[in-house]
Amino acid sequence: MDIRFSPHNIHLEDPGSFVKRDPHLRQLRQQLLVHRSHLLDKLPRHQPGIYTIGGGRQIGKTTLMKQWMAELLQSGVAPKRIAYLTGELIDDHHSLVRLIAETLIKMPGADVCYLLLDEVTYIRDWDRGIKYLADAGMLENVVMFLTGSDLAIIKEARMRFPGRRGTAGTVDFHLYPLSFLETVRLKKRFTADEMDQLMSPEIEPTIPSLDRLYEEFDLYLVHGGFLTAINDIARHKRIMPATFSTYSDWIRGDVLKRGKQEHYLREVLEAIVKRYGSQVTWNTLAHDLSIDHPKTVADYIALLASMDAAFIQPALVEDKLTAAPKKARKLMFADPFIFHAARAWLTPREDPYSQQVKPIVSDPDWAARLAEACVVTHYRRYYPTYYIKAEGEVDVAYVDQNRFWPLEVKWTRQLRPKDLKQIAKYPNGRIFTRSRHRGEILGIPTEPLPLGILRLGSAEISTDA
């Protein structure tokens, strides 16, 4: 193997020391809280094909691939049938084809081979190289994983490789920051019985359990689902300044790499923060910024969305269950920590955690905005997610089973009936509240917000693991 990739393929010289010596797994072991993604149980191991894993920066895609390599080795896969390559060291599709051809020649036997191509979007015309390899029949016995921090990788794969992806039911995977449920389980503050109570709609959780759950949600609004930030809190009781810088530097670097302007990026991020969770149009934003054209604003925000840094929540066309193209959109970051990291870059402070994060999550208005965005971005992981704008507004409308389900988020001390007039029109509406008890307002069922998003996705992630 090319010596440049040797540090990531230690298993080829000493399989027994791979977990101890691999740079990513070694760093993982040094953390107080070590997460194992549920995606590891979903990745196909015996079905050749071209698979993708998309997701934002710094959420652990590379570590996920290294954990998968370790599990493949533990399951008995021959070390020489596994190879990890990083696109950061491959210039173009010609180099890619040559490198993969040389790698496959050195893989002995007729068993399935595993090629992990990390950050493939760094490679110029990467899709042409993969298509050539597939058409030449060189990937017929290969489980190939392509990862990228640009979600366009999934779209590109669907367009470029039809009929070449393999026979597995799922070929595209999306790695998100840890959900609230994953974060709660990672910290292990609840016994198995307490978790069962929290997860069951039929059981009323105890007050001590709910108190701890609310404490965890308040912390989630600080560190979000980013493991480095979560571990900072666990180890230092604060998020270190370097953790904010690491993420904001990645955003800035990736945007600049795509030929965009840093001062425009700054303006767009400031606009998202200023109008957080509010309805906006590209025209309105363009008028308020130095950017001349609404399309330029739209391009920057679409780029942030493709990087999984931001989420664009459109309005719903209720009778068609699709986005309303002419209505205003809502803008938010994909995770609470991204919000804090962006603010730390926009208005630098010596200690962003104490000088920025703690004050803003203590502010009732900002806490409510962050909580609403948290609900929206959790639902969008599983369902097409919109908001409703009619006579009134509904914060979330997700589509499931060929119908939409309206959901209002009220992370405030007081609920006013006039704020609920729109959701009251829907018989299947619900309200997530700050209250610790389930109830009813104007005939609409209410549920504690932290319980609501804790239970979201519970069918996908086993609660007894």
C-alpha positions as CSV (number, residue, x, y, z in Angstrom):
1,M,0.0,0.0,0.0
2,D,1.1,3.6,-0.7
3,I,3.0,4.7,2.4
4,R,0.9,7.8,2.7
5,F,-2.0,5.7,3.9
6,S,0.0,3.4,6.2
7,P,-0.9,5.3,9.5
8,H,-4.6,4.4,8.8
9,N,-4.0,0.8,7.8
10,I,-2.0,-0.5,10.8
11,H,-4.0,-3.7,10.6
12,L,-2.0,-4.7,7.6
13,E,1.2,-5.0,9.5
14,D,-0.2,-5.9,13.0
15,P,-4.0,-6.6,13.2
16,G,-3.8,-7.1,17.0
17,S,-2.6,-3.6,17.6
18,F,-5.0,-1.8,15.3
19,V,-7.4,-0.6,18.0
20,K,-4.5,0.7,20.1
21,R,-2.4,2.3,17.4
22,D,-4.9,3.7,15.0
23,P,-4.8,7.5,15.4
24,H,-8.6,7.9,15.5
25,L,-9.4,5.0,17.7
26,R,-6.5,6.0,20.1
27,Q,-8.0,9.4,20.4
28,L,-11.5,7.9,21.0
29,R,-10.2,5.8,23.9
30,Q,-8.9,8.9,25.6
31,Q,-12.4,10.4,25.9
32,L,-14.4,9.9,29.1
33,L,-17.6,9.1,27.1
34,V,-17.2,6.8,24.1
35,H,-20.1,6.5,21.6
36,R,-20.9,3.5,19.4
37,S,-23.2,4.6,16.6
38,H,-26.3,2.5,15.9
39,L,-25.3,2.8,12.2
40,L,-22.5,0.2,12.8
41,D,-25.3,-2.4,13.1
42,K,-26.8,-1.3,9.8
43,L,-23.8,-1.2,7.5
44,P,-23.9,-4.1,5.1
45,R,-21.0,-6.6,5.6
46,H,-21.6,-9.3,2.9
47,Q,-23.3,-7.5,0.1
48,P,-21.0,-5.9,-2.5
49,G,-22.0,-2.5,-3.6
50,I,-21.2,1.3,-3.5
51,Y,-22.5,2.8,-0.3
52,T,-22.3,6.4,0.9
53,I,-22.2,8.0,4.4
54,G,-22.9,11.7,4.4
55,G,-22.8,14.1,7.3
56,G,-21.3,17.3,8.7
57,R,-17.8,18.0,9.8
58,Q,-16.5,16.8,13.2
59,I,-19.3,14.4,13.9
60,G,-17.3,11.2,13.6
61,K,-17.6,9.8,10.1
62,T,-13.9,8.8,10.1
63,T,-14.1,7.3,13.6
64,L,-17.2,5.4,12.5
65,M,-15.2,3.9,9.6
66,K,-12.4,3.0,11.9
67,Q,-14.7,1.4,14.4
68,W,-16.3,-0.6,11.6
69,M,-12.8,-1.8,10.4
70,A,-12.1,-3.0,14.0
71,E,-15.4,-4.9,14.1
72,L,-14.7,-6.4,10.7
73,L,-11.4,-7.7,11.9
74,Q,-12.9,-9.0,15.1
75,S,-15.5,-10.9,13.1
76,G,-12.8,-12.7,11.2
77,V,-12.4,-10.7,8.0
78,A,-8.8,-11.2,6.8
79,P,-6.8,-8.0,7.4
80,K,-5.5,-7.8,3.8
81,R,-9.1,-7.6,2.5
82,I,-9.7,-4.3,4.3
83,A,-8.2,-1.0,3.1
84,Y,-8.8,2.6,4.2
85,L,-8.0,5.5,1.9
86,T,-8.5,9.2,2.5
87,G,-9.5,11.6,-0.4
88,E,-7.4,14.4,1.2
89,L,-4.3,12.7,-0.3
90,I,-5.8,11.9,-3.8
91,D,-5.7,14.6,-6.4
92,D,-8.1,13.4,-9.1
93,H,-10.0,10.5,-10.6
94,H,-7.0,9.3,-12.5
95,S,-5.0,8.9,-9.3
96,L,-8.1,7.4,-7.6
97,V,-8.5,4.7,-10.3
98,R,-4.8,3.8,-10.3
99,L,-4.7,3.6,-6.5
100,I,-7.8,1.5,-6.1
101,A,-6.7,-0.9,-8.9
102,E,-3.3,-1.4,-7.2
103,T,-5.0,-1.9,-3.8
104,L,-7.4,-4.5,-5.2
105,I,-4.6,-6.5,-6.8
106,K,-3.1,-7.0,-3.4
107,M,-6.3,-8.3,-1.8
108,P,-6.0,-12.1,-2.0
109,G,-8.7,-14.8,-2.4
110,A,-12.2,-14.6,-3.6
111,D,-14.0,-13.3,-0.5
112,V,-15.6,-10.0,-0.3
113,C,-13.2,-7.0,0.0
114,Y,-13.8,-3.8,1.9
115,L,-12.7,-0.4,0.6
116,L,-13.3,2.6,2.7
117,L,-12.8,5.9,0.8
118,D,-13.1,8.7,3.3
119,E,-13.8,12.4,2.3
120,V,-14.2,11.4,-1.3
121,T,-15.4,14.9,-2.3
122,Y,-11.8,16.2,-1.9
123,I,-11.0,14.2,-5.1
124,R,-11.5,16.1,-8.3
125,D,-14.1,14.3,-10.5
126,W,-14.3,11.4,-8.0
127,D,-17.6,10.3,-9.4
128,R,-16.0,9.6,-12.8
129,G,-13.4,7.4,-11.2
130,I,-15.9,5.4,-9.3
131,K,-18.1,5.0,-12.3
132,Y,-15.2,3.7,-14.4
133,L,-14.2,1.2,-11.7
134,A,-17.8,-0.1,-11.5
135,D,-18.3,-0.3,-15.3
136,A,-15.0,-2.1,-15.6
137,G,-16.3,-4.8,-13.2
138,M,-13.5,-4.1,-10.6
139,L,-16.0,-3.5,-7.8
140,E,-18.1,-6.6,-8.3
141,N,-16.8,-8.3,-5.1
142,V,-16.2,-5.1,-3.1
143,V,-18.1,-3.4,-0.3
144,M,-17.1,0.2,-1.0
145,F,-18.0,3.0,1.4
146,L,-17.7,6.6,0.3
147,T,-17.9,9.3,2.9
148,G,-18.2,13.0,2.5
149,S,-19.0,16.2,4.5
150,D,-21.0,17.5,1.6
151,L,-24.4,15.8,1.4
152,A,-24.3,16.2,-2.3
153,I,-22.3,13.0,-2.3
154,I,-25.5,11.1,-1.8
155,K,-27.3,12.9,-4.6
156,E,-24.3,12.4,-6.9
157,A,-24.2,8.7,-6.1
158,R,-27.9,8.3,-6.9
159,M,-27.5,10.1,-10.2
160,R,-24.1,8.7,-11.4
161,F,-24.3,5.0,-10.3
162,P,-27.8,3.7,-11.1
163,G,-27.8,-0.1,-11.2
164,R,-24.3,-0.2,-9.8
165,R,-25.0,0.3,-6.1
166,G,-25.6,-3.4,-5.1
167,T,-28.6,-5.3,-3.8
168,A,-28.8,-4.0,-0.2
169,G,-32.1,-2.4,0.8
170,T,-30.2,0.7,2.1
171,V,-27.2,2.1,0.3
172,D,-27.1,5.7,1.5
173,F,-26.5,6.6,5.2
174,H,-26.6,9.9,7.0
175,L,-24.6,10.4,10.1
176,Y,-26.0,13.1,12.3
177,P,-24.7,14.6,15.6
178,L,-25.9,12.5,18.5
179,S,-29.6,12.8,19.2
180,F,-30.9,13.7,22.6
181,L,-31.7,10.0,23.2
182,E,-28.2,8.9,22.2
183,T,-26.7,11.6,24.4
184,V,-28.7,10.6,27.4
185,R,-27.8,7.0,27.0
186,L,-24.1,7.9,26.5
187,K,-24.0,9.7,29.9
188,K,-25.6,6.7,31.7
189,R,-27.4,8.8,34.4
190,F,-30.4,6.6,34.3
191,T,-30.9,3.0,35.3
192,A,-32.4,0.5,32.8
193,D,-35.7,0.7,34.6
194,E,-35.7,4.5,34.6
195,M,-35.0,4.5,30.9
196,D,-37.9,2.1,30.3
197,Q,-40.2,4.4,32.2
198,L,-39.0,7.5,30.3
199,M,-39.4,5.7,27.0
200,S,-42.9,4.3,27.6
201,P,-45.9,6.5,26.8
202,E,-48.0,4.4,29.2
203,I,-45.9,5.0,32.3
204,E,-45.6,8.3,34.2
205,P,-41.9,8.9,35.0
206,T,-40.9,9.7,38.5
207,I,-40.2,13.3,39.4
208,P,-36.5,12.6,40.1
209,S,-36.1,11.0,36.7
210,L,-37.8,14.0,35.0
211,D,-35.7,16.5,36.9
212,R,-32.6,14.8,35.6
213,L,-34.0,14.6,32.1
214,Y,-34.7,18.3,32.1
215,E,-31.1,18.9,33.3
216,E,-29.9,16.9,30.4
217,F,-32.0,18.8,27.9
218,D,-30.7,22.1,29.3
219,L,-27.2,20.7,28.7
220,Y,-28.1,19.5,25.2
221,L,-28.9,23.1,24.3
222,V,-25.3,23.8,25.2
223,H,-23.2,21.0,23.7
224,G,-25.7,19.5,21.2
225,G,-24.8,16.2,19.8
226,F,-21.1,16.9,19.3
227,L,-18.9,14.4,21.2
228,T,-16.0,16.7,21.7
229,A,-18.2,19.3,23.3
230,I,-20.0,16.6,25.4
231,N,-16.7,15.3,26.6
232,D,-15.5,18.8,27.4
233,I,-18.4,19.3,29.7
234,A,-17.9,15.9,31.2
235,R,-14.2,16.5,31.8
236,H,-13.9,20.2,32.4
237,K,-17.4,21.3,33.2
238,R,-17.2,23.7,30.3
239,I,-16.6,23.7,26.5
240,M,-13.0,24.6,25.7
241,P,-12.3,27.6,23.4
242,A,-10.4,25.3,21.0
243,T,-13.5,23.2,20.5
244,F,-15.5,26.2,19.2
245,S,-12.6,27.2,17.0
246,T,-12.2,23.7,15.5
247,Y,-15.7,23.6,14.3
248,S,-16.0,27.2,13.0
249,D,-12.6,26.8,11.2
250,W,-14.0,23.8,9.4
251,I,-17.1,25.7,8.3
252,R,-15.0,28.7,7.1
253,G,-12.4,26.5,5.4
254,D,-15.0,24.3,3.5
255,V,-16.9,27.4,2.3
256,L,-13.7,29.1,1.1
257,K,-12.6,25.9,-0.6
258,R,-15.7,26.1,-2.7
259,G,-14.8,29.5,-4.0
260,K,-17.0,31.6,-1.7
261,Q,-16.2,34.8,0.1
262,E,-15.5,34.9,3.8
263,H,-17.2,38.3,4.4
264,Y,-20.3,37.0,2.7
265,L,-20.3,33.9,4.8
266,R,-20.0,36.1,7.9
267,E,-23.0,38.2,6.8
268,V,-25.1,35.1,6.1
269,L,-24.3,33.5,9.4
270,E,-25.1,36.7,11.2
271,A,-28.4,36.8,9.4
272,I,-29.3,33.2,10.4
273,V,-28.5,34.1,14.1
274,K,-30.4,37.3,14.0
275,R,-33.5,35.7,12.5
276,Y,-33.2,32.4,14.2
277,G,-36.3,30.3,13.6
278,S,-38.1,33.2,12.0
279,Q,-39.7,33.3,8.6
280,V,-37.4,34.9,6.0
281,T,-37.2,35.2,2.2
282,W,-34.1,35.4,0.1
283,N,-35.2,38.9,-1.0
284,T,-35.5,40.1,2.5
285,L,-32.1,38.8,3.5
286,A,-30.5,40.4,0.4
287,H,-32.0,43.8,1.2
288,D,-30.5,43.6,4.7
289,L,-27.0,42.5,3.6
290,S,-24.3,43.8,1.3
291,I,-24.9,40.8,-1.0
292,D,-26.6,42.2,-4.1
293,H,-28.6,39.3,-5.4
294,P,-31.1,37.0,-3.6
295,K,-29.7,34.0,-5.5
296,T,-26.3,34.6,-4.0
297,V,-27.9,34.5,-0.5
298,A,-29.7,31.3,-1.4
299,D,-26.5,29.8,-2.7
300,Y,-24.6,30.4,0.5
301,I,-27.4,29.0,2.6
302,A,-27.8,26.0,0.4
303,L,-24.1,25.4,0.7
304,L,-24.4,25.5,4.5
305,A,-27.3,23.1,4.3
306,S,-25.4,20.7,2.0
307,M,-22.6,20.8,4.6
308,D,-25.1,19.8,7.3
309,A,-24.4,22.9,9.2
310,A,-27.8,24.6,8.6
311,F,-31.3,23.4,8.0
312,I,-33.8,25.2,5.8
313,Q,-37.4,24.5,7.0
314,P,-40.0,25.3,4.2
315,A,-43.7,25.9,4.6
316,L,-46.0,23.1,3.9
317,V,-48.6,22.9,1.1
318,E,-51.1,20.9,3.1
319,D,-53.1,19.3,0.4
320,K,-49.9,18.2,-1.5
321,L,-47.7,17.4,1.4
322,T,-44.8,19.3,-0.3
323,A,-42.9,22.5,0.3
324,A,-44.5,25.8,-0.7
325,P,-41.9,27.3,-3.1
326,K,-43.1,30.9,-2.8
327,K,-43.6,31.1,1.0
328,A,-40.9,32.2,3.4
329,R,-38.6,29.7,5.0
330,K,-37.2,29.3,8.5
331,L,-33.4,29.1,9.0
332,M,-31.6,27.3,11.8
333,F,-28.4,25.5,12.5
334,A,-28.5,21.7,12.4
335,D,-27.4,21.4,16.1
336,P,-27.3,23.7,19.1
337,F,-23.5,23.4,19.2
338,I,-23.2,24.7,15.7
339,F,-25.2,27.8,16.7
340,H,-22.7,28.4,19.6
341,A,-19.7,27.8,17.4
342,A,-20.9,30.2,14.8
343,R,-21.5,32.9,17.3
344,A,-18.1,32.4,18.8
345,W,-16.6,33.0,15.4
346,L,-18.8,36.0,14.6
347,T,-18.2,37.8,18.0
348,P,-14.9,36.3,19.4
349,R,-14.6,36.1,23.2
350,E,-11.7,34.8,25.3
351,D,-14.1,32.3,26.9
352,P,-17.1,31.7,24.6
353,Y,-18.6,29.2,27.1
354,S,-19.0,31.5,30.0
355,Q,-19.2,34.8,28.1
356,Q,-21.6,33.7,25.3
357,V,-23.1,30.3,25.7
358,K,-24.2,30.4,29.4
359,P,-25.9,33.8,29.1
360,I,-27.8,32.9,25.9
361,V,-29.2,29.6,27.1
362,S,-30.2,31.3,30.4
363,D,-32.3,33.8,28.4
364,P,-35.9,32.6,28.1
365,D,-36.5,33.9,24.6
366,W,-33.3,32.4,23.2
367,A,-33.7,29.1,25.1
368,A,-37.2,28.8,23.5
369,R,-35.7,29.4,20.0
370,L,-33.0,26.8,20.6
371,A,-35.5,24.3,21.9
372,E,-37.8,24.8,18.9
373,A,-34.9,24.3,16.5
374,C,-33.9,21.2,18.4
375,V,-37.3,19.7,17.9
376,V,-37.3,20.6,14.2
377,T,-33.9,19.2,13.5
378,H,-34.7,16.0,15.4
379,Y,-37.8,15.4,13.4
380,R,-36.1,16.1,10.1
381,R,-33.8,13.1,10.7
382,Y,-36.8,10.8,10.2
383,Y,-39.5,12.6,8.3
384,P,-39.9,15.4,5.7
385,T,-40.3,18.4,8.0
386,Y,-42.1,21.7,7.4
387,Y,-43.9,24.4,9.2
388,I,-47.5,25.6,8.6
389,K,-48.3,29.2,7.8
390,A,-52.0,30.0,7.4
391,E,-54.1,32.3,9.6
392,G,-51.7,31.3,12.3
393,E,-48.5,29.3,12.5
394,V,-47.5,25.8,13.6
395,D,-43.9,25.2,14.4
396,V,-43.5,21.7,13.0
397,A,-45.5,19.6,10.4
398,Y,-43.9,16.3,9.6
399,V,-45.2,13.9,7.0
400,D,-45.7,10.3,7.8
401,Q,-48.1,7.7,6.5
402,N,-49.3,10.0,3.7
403,R,-50.5,12.7,6.1
404,F,-49.0,15.5,8.0
405,W,-48.8,15.7,11.8
406,P,-48.8,19.2,13.3
407,L,-46.7,19.9,16.4
408,E,-46.4,23.2,18.4
409,V,-43.4,23.9,20.6
410,K,-43.9,26.1,23.6
411,W,-40.7,26.1,25.8
412,T,-42.1,29.0,27.9
413,R,-43.5,29.3,31.3
414,Q,-46.9,30.5,30.1
415,L,-49.1,29.4,27.2
416,R,-51.5,31.8,25.7
417,P,-54.6,30.4,23.9
418,K,-54.3,32.9,21.0
419,D,-50.9,31.3,20.1
420,L,-52.6,27.9,19.6
421,K,-55.5,29.0,17.3
422,Q,-53.9,27.4,14.2
423,I,-52.9,24.0,15.7
424,A,-56.4,23.8,17.4
425,K,-57.8,23.3,13.9
426,Y,-56.1,19.9,13.5
427,P,-57.5,16.8,15.3
428,N,-54.0,15.2,15.3
429,G,-52.1,18.1,16.7
430,R,-49.8,18.0,19.7
431,I,-48.0,20.5,21.9
432,F,-44.5,20.0,23.4
433,T,-44.3,22.1,26.6
434,R,-42.0,22.9,29.4
435,S,-44.4,21.3,31.9
436,R,-43.2,18.1,33.5
437,H,-46.6,16.5,33.0
438,R,-48.8,15.4,30.1
439,G,-52.1,17.2,29.8
440,E,-54.4,19.0,27.5
441,I,-54.9,22.6,26.4
442,L,-58.0,23.6,24.3
443,G,-58.5,19.8,23.7
444,I,-54.9,19.5,22.3
445,P,-52.7,16.8,24.0
446,T,-49.5,18.2,25.6
447,E,-46.3,16.4,26.3
448,P,-43.1,17.4,28.1
449,L,-40.7,18.5,25.3
450,P,-37.6,16.5,26.5
451,L,-39.7,13.3,26.7
452,G,-41.1,14.0,23.2
453,I,-37.7,14.2,21.5
454,L,-36.2,11.4,23.7
455,R,-38.8,9.0,22.4
456,L,-38.4,10.1,18.8
457,G,-36.5,7.5,16.9
458,S,-36.7,4.9,19.7
459,A,-37.7,2.2,17.2
460,E,-34.5,2.8,15.4
461,I,-32.2,2.8,18.4
462,S,-32.7,0.0,20.9
463,T,-33.1,1.3,24.5
464,D,-31.7,-1.8,26.2
465,A,-28.3,-1.8,24.5
